[in-house]
Amino acid sequence: MAWFKRKKPGLMAQKKKEMPDGLWLKCERCNEIIYRKQLQENAYVCNHCDFHFRITSRDYMDLLLDKGSFRETETDLEPEDFLNFKDSKRYEDRLKAAQKKTGLKDAIRTGSANIKGVPVMFGVMDFRFIGGSMGSVVGEKVARVVDQARGRKIPLILVCASGGARMMESIISLMQMAKTSAKLSRFSDDGGLYISILTNPTTAGVVASYAMLGDIHLAEPGALIGFAGPRVIKQTIGQDLPEGFQRSQFQLEHGFVDAIVHRKEMRDTLEKILTFFIG
């Protein structure tokens, strides 16, 4: 009957407004739903449980460096699929997809910058690019930024975030461990100051080379830091691992890092270190 038919759209008949994607994020630790803008203003740290979200290389540059001071170097270096490697997909396709997703040519950006007016050479890894893996380009860019710091006699700061060596480049990726370690040895012999910042995660070949060769190691709270992952170690030795194994607090207690620094305090901490050593 017409009595029960609505001739005009009522409240229930109105079209729902679509909520834009990405406005809210869920904390991986406490499951709290957080407004993205609020999270960004808090340096991507959960204001409920202090969980440090994984952030991009650009985010670290904005947080740590003087505004507008970064001058990128080695922008012409790009990785190549010289082995024609293929697993579930071709390495060449993985590279193109990562470059399109991140806008980067590889998993690290290097250059010169200032921190509270102090000139430094700076490198920051980006986990979004194939897990921050170290291939020939990452190793070469690290080697070159070390040489530049050595030549200019200024401090070097590297922000590490990596799943390890990029095995799609086979032995070439493993050679970067020796190359970067040798460069840092020369830098150290010349009295250079190298500060390594360890974020979540920093593992495998990067830990076995430049990440753990700093004069000072600073770690973010809760960061996973180690060579092999906890699951691999447990399967290998057949034993349960201590609670919090390989997290930054565990590494601090066992002497592998010098301090755990909250992300919002990292810039001020770097300033204090640089001022102390440089004057």
C-alpha positions, 0 to 999 in steps of 0.5 A: 500500500502507498501508505507505507511507501516513502516517496522521498529519501529519508534519513535511512535512505541517505547515501553513506559518506565514504571514509577515506583510506589511511586516516586511522592506524592500529597499533601493532602492540596495544591494538589502539586505533590512532588518528594518522595525523595525531600519530604523525605529530607524535613522531609516529609513536603510539601515545598509549603504549609508546610503540615506535611505528616503522617510518620512511627515510624521509620521515627520519630526515625530517625528524633528525636534520636541520630543515633544508640542509640535506644535500643528496649524493650518489643519485645516479646509482641504480641496481641492476639484475646482472644475474637475471635472477628469478624466484617467485618473480624476476628480480628486475620486476621487484626492483621496478615495483619497489622504485615505483612504490617508494620513489627511491632508486634503492634502499638507502639515501646518503648525503651531507646535512646539518644537525643543530648547525653541525655538518655531518655526512648522513645515510638513512635506509628505507625498509619499504625498498625490498626490506631495506636489503643491502645489495651492490648499490647500498654497499657502494653508497655506504662506502662512498659516504664513509669516504666523504666523511673521512675526506671532509673530516666530519662525523658520519651518521647512519640510520639502519633498517634492514632485513640483511643482504639482498640475496637476489645479488648473491655473492655480490651482496655479501661482498658489501659487508667486507667493503663497508667494514674496510671503509669504516676501519680506515675512517676510524683509524683517522679518528672519525666519529661514526654514530649508528642508529638502529631501528626496527628491524636491523638484522643479518648482513647489515648487523654483521657489517656497518650497523654494529661498527659505530663508535656509538650505537643508539637504538630505538625502543623495541627495535629488533637487532640481531643476525639471525631471526629468533625463529631461525635460532630457536629452530636451530638450537631447539630451545626457547629463547629469553623473553625480549630476545634481540630487542633493544633492551636485551641488547643494551643489557648485554652491551651491544648498544650504548643507549636506547633513545626515544624517537622524539629525543633522538635529534637532541641526543645527537646534538649532545654527542656531536657537541661533546666530541666536536666542541 
